[in-house]
Amino acid sequence: MSFSSGEAESLSAIFARLIASTGPLSLQHYMGEANARYYAARDPLGVAGDFITAPEISQVFGEMIGLWLADMWVRAGQPALIHYVELGPGRGTLARDVLRTMARFDMAPEVHFVETSLGLKDLQLQAVPQAKFHNDLSTVPMAGPLLVVANEFLDALPVRQLVRTPAGWRERMVDYIDGAFVPIAGERPMDAAVPEDRREAPVGTIIETSPGATAVIYELAGRLVAQGGTALLIDYGYDSPRDGSTVQAVRRHAKTDPFFAPGTADLSALVDFATLRAVAESRGAKCFGVTEQGEWLTALGGAVRAELLARSHPEHGTTIRTGFARLVDPAQMGALFKVMGLASPVWPAGEAFGAPVAGVMTALPPERDDPSQPPAGPSIRPV
């Protein structure tokens, strides 16, 4: 189900009236409301949607995540009560592959999805009928270790931007001028919100933060410390300080203007893993580091698994090899997408953050019922 053009126009009209009444909106407000409308009742994934994510490209992605989580669980002593928690589980494809892999280790976790989209919930239940739904982490059970996965979740959370003007630092706002939404510098001084060592940056410098992502990691890290468990956070982003706006919009597998027709395109921003790592460690969680997706999948033996699948199903061999290559090729998803691992301080160290893992391919699951991969089709969110 998708919004009609009238409904999309009504969001533009709501914004226009609000701006006329109270003044420009913060970019954070604009992005949050636009994405809430966009995701509320649509399936944005796949060739017929707006973008494709890794689990839809290759089943090997979910299998490697399942193996990594199973290895952590085994080395943590195989606790009986465990929870698989996925933030923003898409169509449920990733969870299905992860859980199938875990089953080879006799793991039977309770399954919890943090999801607010009614349209996607229907698809997720088809893939994982036993899933329980939550609006956020606060209602996920407090007893038992958590095995948490978030793939392309943090990038969709709204960002806040501060821009250096000749008059000082201001928050970046969205105004409605001559029938169009445009970014502008607000009037309220924001110098106090800028770290002291960055206040003298050149005019035009933009500092981008994600209060929502920070809040999620703050709560998640605290839960891991209190309950035990581990988490994998996979997204496109960076692991060292940078300036500039990274906000982008994607519709029908192509970039579009993020300020045109709010609610009709996916808005996202690169994830600041350096900041999120610091937040997690401030809560006492253990961080294994941040590595490139391609390196992480390769270290776990993903290429071996993909080749085994391709040889077992030669009729789909080219598609299988091409799909996995997209995940690890530095020119495609391999370098831009990062993997950050977190855990309770009493849980073991996570493998594949910097070194190959010997023997990880010994307990791979059977293929999906249909081992063919989705058609190569359009690309992931372009950047």
C-alpha positions in Angstrom: 0.0 0.0 0.0 1.3 3.5 -0.9 0.1 7.0 -0.4 -1.7 8.6 -3.2 -0.5 11.8 -4.7 -3.2 13.6 -2.9 -2.0 12.3 0.5 1.6 13.2 -0.4 0.5 16.7 -1.4 -1.4 17.0 1.9 1.8 16.5 3.8 3.4 19.3 1.8 0.3 21.4 2.5 0.6 20.6 6.3 4.2 21.7 6.3 3.4 24.9 4.3 0.6 25.9 6.7 2.8 25.1 9.7 5.6 27.2 8.4 3.3 30.1 7.5 1.9 29.9 11.1 5.0 29.3 13.2 8.0 29.9 11.0 10.6 27.5 9.4 10.8 23.9 10.6 14.1 22.4 11.9 15.6 19.9 9.4 15.3 17.3 12.2 11.5 17.9 12.4 11.1 17.9 8.6 13.1 14.7 8.1 11.3 12.9 11.0 7.8 13.7 9.8 8.6 13.0 6.1 10.0 9.5 6.9 7.2 8.7 9.3 4.8 9.4 6.4 7.0 7.5 3.9 7.3 4.3 5.9 3.9 4.3 7.5 2.1 2.0 5.1 4.4 1.1 2.2 7.0 -1.5 1.2 9.9 0.6 -0.1 12.1 -2.4 -0.8 12.9 -4.4 -3.9 12.9 -3.8 -7.7 9.4 -2.5 -7.5 10.2 -0.2 -4.6 12.7 2.6 -4.0 15.9 0.7 -2.9 17.3 -2.7 -2.2 19.1 -3.8 1.0 21.7 -6.5 1.5 19.4 -9.3 2.7 17.4 -9.0 -0.5 20.6 -9.2 -2.6 22.2 -12.3 -1.1 21.2 -14.9 1.5 24.8 -15.1 2.5 24.5 -11.8 4.3 22.0 -13.1 6.8 23.8 -16.4 7.1 27.1 -14.7 8.1 25.2 -12.6 10.7 23.6 -15.8 12.1 26.9 -17.6 12.3 28.5 -14.6 14.1 25.7 -14.4 16.6 25.7 -18.2 17.1 29.5 -18.2 17.7 29.1 -15.4 20.3 26.3 -17.4 22.1 28.3 -20.6 22.2 31.3 -18.9 23.6 29.1 -17.0 26.2 28.0 -20.4 27.6 24.9 -21.0 25.6 22.4 -19.2 27.9 19.0 -20.9 27.6 16.8 -17.7 27.5 17.9 -15.4 24.6 16.2 -12.8 22.5 16.8 -12.0 18.9 16.0 -8.4 18.4 16.0 -6.7 15.0 15.6 -2.9 14.6 13.8 -2.0 11.3 13.5 -5.6 10.0 12.4 -4.7 6.5 10.5 -7.6 4.9 11.7 -10.1 7.5 14.2 -11.6 5.0 17.2 -11.0 7.2 15.6 -12.4 10.3 14.5 -15.5 8.4 18.0 -16.2 7.2 19.6 -15.5 10.6 17.1 -17.7 12.5 17.5 -20.5 10.0 21.3 -20.4 10.6 20.9 -20.2 14.4 18.7 -23.3 14.3 21.7 -25.4 13.2 23.2 -24.6 16.6 19.9 -25.6 18.4 19.2 -22.0 19.1 15.6 -21.0 19.5 15.5 -17.4 20.6 12.4 -15.4 21.2 12.0 -13.0 18.3 11.3 -9.3 18.7 10.9 -6.7 15.9 11.2 -3.0 16.5 8.8 -1.8 13.8 6.1 0.9 13.4 5.1 0.4 9.8 1.8 -1.5 9.5 2.5 -2.4 5.9 5.8 -3.9 6.7 4.5 -5.7 9.7 2.3 -7.8 7.5 5.3 -8.9 5.3 7.4 -9.5 8.4 4.8 -11.9 9.9 4.7 -13.8 6.7 8.5 -14.4 6.9 8.7 -14.8 10.7 5.3 -15.7 12.1 6.5 -15.9 15.7 7.8 -12.4 15.9 6.6 -10.0 18.6 6.4 -6.3 17.8 7.6 -3.2 19.7 7.6 0.5 18.9 11.0 0.8 20.6 13.4 -1.1 22.8 11.7 -0.1 26.0 9.2 -3.0 25.8 11.7 -5.7 24.8 12.0 -8.1 27.8 14.5 -7.1 30.5 15.4 -10.7 31.4 17.8 -12.7 29.2 20.7 -11.7 26.9 19.9 -9.8 23.7 21.2 -10.6 20.2 20.5 -7.4 18.4 20.8 -6.6 14.7 20.2 -3.3 13.0 20.7 -3.2 9.2 20.1 0.1 7.5 18.1 1.4 10.5 20.1 4.2 12.0 20.5 6.0 8.6 16.8 6.7 8.4 16.6 8.5 11.8 16.4 12.3 11.5 19.5 14.4 11.8 20.1 17.9 13.2 22.4 20.3 11.3 24.2 23.4 12.5 25.7 25.8 9.9 28.4 28.4 10.4 27.2 31.8 9.1 28.9 35.2 9.1 26.9 36.0 12.2 27.8 32.7 14.0 26.4 29.2 14.2 22.7 28.6 13.4 20.5 25.6 13.2 19.6 24.6 9.6 15.9 25.0 9.0 13.4 24.3 6.2 11.4 27.3 4.9 8.6 27.4 2.2 9.4 30.0 -0.4 7.7 30.6 -3.7 6.0 27.2 -3.6 9.1 25.2 -2.7 10.7 23.9 0.5 14.3 25.2 0.9 17.0 24.8 3.5 18.0 28.0 5.3 20.0 29.1 8.4 17.8 29.8 11.4 17.9 33.1 13.4 18.7 31.7 16.8 22.4 31.7 17.8 23.6 28.1 18.4 27.3 28.7 19.2 27.0 27.1 22.6 25.9 23.8 21.0 29.1 23.6 18.9 32.2 21.9 20.4 34.7 24.6 21.3 37.4 23.2 19.0 35.1 23.5 16.0 33.6 26.9 16.6 36.0 28.7 14.4 35.4 26.6 11.3 35.0 28.4 8.0 31.7 30.1 7.1 29.5 27.5 5.4 30.7 24.6 7.4 27.9 22.2 8.4 28.0 19.9 11.5 25.5 17.0 11.3 24.4 14.9 14.3 21.7 12.3 14.9 20.0 12.7 18.3 17.8 9.7 17.5 20.7 7.4 16.7 22.6 8.5 19.8 19.5 7.8 21.9 19.1 4.3 20.4 22.7 3.4 21.1 22.7 4.9 24.5 19.7 2.7 25.5 21.0 -0.4 23.6 24.4 -0.2 25.3 22.8 0.1 28.7 20.6 -3.0 28.0 23.6 -5.1 26.9 25.5 -4.1 30.1 22.5 -5.0 32.3 21.3 -8.1 30.5 24.2 -9.5 28.6 24.3 -10.0 24.9 25.7 -8.5 21.7 24.7 -6.3 18.8 25.7 -5.8 15.2 25.0 -2.4 13.6 25.3 -2.3 9.9 24.9 0.9 7.8 26.5 3.2 5.4 28.5 5.8 7.3 31.9 6.9 8.5 34.2 6.3 11.4 36.1 9.6 11.7 34.9 13.2 12.2 33.7 14.9 9.1 31.7 18.1 8.1 29.0 18.7 5.6 25.4 17.6 5.0 24.9 13.9 4.1 21.1 14.0 3.8 19.8 12.5 0.6 16.6 11.2 -0.8 16.0 8.2 -3.0 12.9 7.3 -5.0 12.7 4.6 -7.6 16.3 3.7 -7.2 17.6 7.2 -8.0 18.6 10.2 -6.1 16.0 13.0 -5.9 15.6 16.3 -4.1 15.1 15.7 -0.4 13.0 18.9 -0.2 10.6 18.0 -3.0 7.2 16.3 -2.1 8.1 15.3 1.5 6.8 11.8 2.4 7.2 10.4 -1.1 10.9 9.5 -0.9 13.3 7.7 1.5 15.3 10.3 3.4 18.6 9.1 5.0 22.0 10.3 6.2 25.4 8.7 6.7 25.8 7.2 10.2 28.5 8.7 12.4 30.0 5.5 13.9 32.7 7.4 15.7 30.2 9.2 17.9 28.0 6.1 18.4 31.0 4.1 19.5 31.9 6.7 22.1 28.3 6.7 23.3 28.3 2.9 23.7 31.6 2.9 25.5 30.4 5.7 27.9 27.7 3.3 29.0 30.2 0.5 29.8 29.5 -1.6 26.7 32.4 -3.3 24.9 33.0 -2.2 21.3 34.8 -4.5 18.9 35.5 -1.7 16.5 34.1 -0.6 13.2 35.1 -2.4 10.0 34.0 -2.3 6.3 31.2 -4.6 5.4 33.2 -6.3 2.6 36.1 -7.1 5.0 33.7 -8.4 7.6 31.8 -10.7 5.3 35.1 -11.9 3.7 36.7 -12.6 7.1 33.7 -14.8 8.0 34.1 -16.9 4.9 31.2 -15.4 3.0 32.9 -15.8 -0.4 33.3 -19.5 0.2 29.7 -19.8 1.1 28.6 -17.9 -2.0 30.7 -20.1 -4.2 29.3 -23.3 -2.7 25.8 -22.0 -3.3 26.7 -21.1 -6.9 28.2 -24.5 -7.6 25.2 -26.3 -6.0 22.8 -24.4 -8.2 24.6 -23.7 -11.5 21.4 -22.4 -13.1 21.6 -19.4 -10.6 25.4 -19.3 -10.3 26.0 -16.0 -12.1 23.3 -14.3 -10.1 24.5 -15.7 -6.8 28.1 -14.6 -7.5 27.1 -11.2 -8.7 24.8 -10.6 -5.7 27.6 -11.4 -3.2 30.1 -9.4 -5.1 27.9 -6.3 -4.7 28.0 -6.7 -0.9 31.9 -6.9 -0.7 33.1 -4.9 -3.7 34.6 -1.6 -2.4 33.2 0.2 -5.4 29.7 -0.9 -4.5 28.6 -1.7 -0.9 31.8 -3.2 0.5 33.6 0.0 1.7 30.8 2.5 2.2 28.8 0.2 4.5 30.3 -0.4 7.9 29.8 -3.0 10.7 30.1 -2.1 14.4 30.0 -4.8 17.0 28.9 -4.2 20.7 28.6 -6.5 23.6 28.2 -6.8 27.3 31.6 -6.4 29.0 31.4 -10.0 30.3 30.7 -11.5 26.9 33.5 -12.8 24.7 35.3 -10.8 22.0 33.6 -10.7 18.6 35.4 -12.4 15.7 36.0 -10.9 12.2 36.8 -7.4 13.4 40.2 -7.3 11.9 41.2 -11.0 11.3 39.9 -14.0 9.3 38.0 -16.7 11.3 39.1 -20.3 10.9 36.4 -22.9 10.7 33.4 -20.6 10.7 32.0 -22.4 7.6 31.5 -25.8 9.4 27.8 -25.3 10.3 26.2 -23.6 7.4 22.4 -23.9 7.0 20.7 -25.3 4.0 19.7 -22.9 1.3 16.4 -21.0 1.2 13.6 -23.0 -0.4 14.4 -21.0 -3.6 18.2 -20.5 -3.7 18.1 -18.1 -6.6 18.9 -14.5 -5.6 16.7 -11.5 -6.4 17.4 -10.0 -9.8 20.4 -7.7 -9.9 18.1 -4.9 -10.8 18.5 -1.4 -9.5 21.1 -0.5 -6.9 20.9 0.2 -3.2 20.4 3.7 -2.0 22.8 5.8 -4.1 25.3 8.0 -2.4 
